[in-house]
């Protein structure tokens, strides 16, 4: 993986060099020095790929939770209609 590809993945994952620096326990200047090399270190490549998988998993999980929330909202709307019907019957 090249430095440019690494930066593109960071951006895709909404991370920055500070995040990478902390996770990899490196100085930002050390990471920036990879630009001069053909490939980034394997440990960095492994980390960014792991982050990508976790990011995808989180996004998939959120979509499922949103779907359930929408179903619950629809149920709540139906409950409100029942209450209105009961009030009309009392009159």
TAZI-V252339 format. One record per backbone hydrogen bond with DSSP energy under -1.0 kcal/mol. CO is the residue of the C=O (numbers start at 0). NH is the residue of the N-H. If there is no record, write none. Layout:
# TAZI-V252339
co=CO nh=NH
co=CO nh=NH
This chain:
# TAZI-V252339
co=0 nh=39
co=1 nh=5
co=2 nh=6
co=3 nh=7
co=4 nh=8
co=5 nh=9
co=6 nh=10
co=7 nh=11
co=8 nh=12
co=9 nh=14
co=10 nh=13
co=15 nh=19
co=16 nh=20
co=17 nh=21
co=18 nh=22
co=19 nh=23
co=20 nh=25
co=26 nh=30
co=27 nh=31
co=28 nh=32
co=30 nh=33
co=31 nh=34
co=32 nh=35
co=33 nh=36
co=40 nh=44
co=41 nh=45
co=42 nh=46
co=43 nh=47
co=44 nh=48
co=45 nh=49
co=46 nh=50
co=47 nh=51
co=48 nh=52
co=49 nh=53
co=50 nh=54
co=51 nh=55
co=52 nh=56
co=53 nh=57
co=54 nh=58
co=55 nh=59
co=56 nh=60
co=57 nh=61
co=58 nh=62
co=59 nh=63
co=60 nh=64
co=61 nh=65
co=62 nh=66
co=63 nh=67
co=64 nh=68
co=65 nh=69
co=66 nh=70
co=67 nh=71
co=68 nh=72
co=69 nh=73
co=70 nh=74
co=71 nh=75
co=72 nh=76
co=73 nh=77
co=74 nh=78
co=75 nh=79
co=76 nh=80
co=77 nh=81
co=78 nh=82
co=79 nh=83
co=80 nh=84
co=81 nh=85
co=82 nh=86
co=83 nh=87
co=84 nh=88
co=85 nh=89
co=86 nh=90
